[in-house]
Amino acid sequence: MAGSKAIHPDFGYFLNFKDKNLINLFCDLRSFMLELYPAANELLYHTHALTTVFSLSEKLSDSYCMIPIYNNHLNLGFNKGTLLKDPQQLLTGTGNLIRHIPVKHPDNYRNEAVKALISEAIALVVNDMEKPAKLAGQTISKIKRK
């Protein structure tokens, strides 16, 4: 995992409660995402799912993808998934905007079709951004540990 960065301790605390296979899959998917766009900021949340959000700025509104980790599975989510060209019909979901790819194995995301979706998702955010980003390549934890 060349170029990967450490997982934030707030996130790691909750991640360690997950199944080892799920942790390994998450770590590989996260590394893949950071390899594709190293300048992405990671916004970390723990609500109904433990989630890392990839954003072009420090704002959630400038995010393009997310990895929510549930009890028994994880997804690669696209914040504007309904706006993406998806000729291979990889994206699932019924929301007004968000779509996701269910992830069970690295083959689900380590491919050219997913790279194209991610590139298009980034381009959508770049076109919609109101202000240039103040931060790049940072991790911003929104997680409260008790």
Secondary structure, DSSP 8 states (H G I E B T S, - for coil): -TT-----HHHHHHHTTS-HHHHHHHHHHHHHHHHH-TT-EEEEEESSSEEEEEESSSSGGGEEEEEEE-SS-EEEEETTGGGS--TT---B--SSS-EEEEESSGGGTSSHHHHHHHHHHHHHHHHH-SS--S-SS-EEE-----
